[in-house]
Amino acid sequence: MNTIGFEAAAVRDVAPCCGYGVAVSAGDAVRITDVEGQQPCDFWAFSRADVFEHLSCEHTKPSIAKRFPRIGDAAYTNRRRAIVTLLADQSPGQHDMDFAACDAARYLQLGADERHPNCADNLRLALSTLGLVLPYTPQPWNLFTNFFLESNGSFTIKAPATNAGDYVILRAEMDAYIVVSACPQDQNDTCGGRPTGLRFETGRPNL
Ligand SMILES: [Zn+2]
């Protein structure tokens, strides 16, 4: 946790089970707040110069030698360039980089209706509002998601440990499109059983 300031220029409330996308410039920051607590945020970042360069969990982990970034660490693209840096983390600090976004097939796999809202569709819709099409779903950085690895290699997704108002601040390291999804997962503990909304702010860090 640290306490850098943040000057918000725009605020967007992301409704439960919905997504949002925005273009930012290098040096801009975003603050993402878990409004009610226990709500994961699927997070994607894409280079505005070439949308096929995007945040890659697989490339971030070897770049930082951690399972996900901590304060001061960047997340990296599939071309191994820093795309965002975690400036502040007012949360318990669990931000999974191991899980694919939920999608129609995942809900079918869990016995739910394939028309269930899902983060992959939220990404596609948010990209379309930005005039973009991507023929696949990059693995998101699952902010606030509480992936727990057992010593025997098995794992559980526990309910997020976040409280209402917990947030992270991320700085764009290149001109980027940022997309978030308030994950609608209600078939297990990913969202503590009750999907809620997020607050998404763009602005400047006040260092
Ligand atoms: Zn999801």
Residues whose N, C-alpha, C, O or C-beta is under 5 A from the ligand:
A	BS01	ZN	A101 C102 C119 C183 P184 Q185
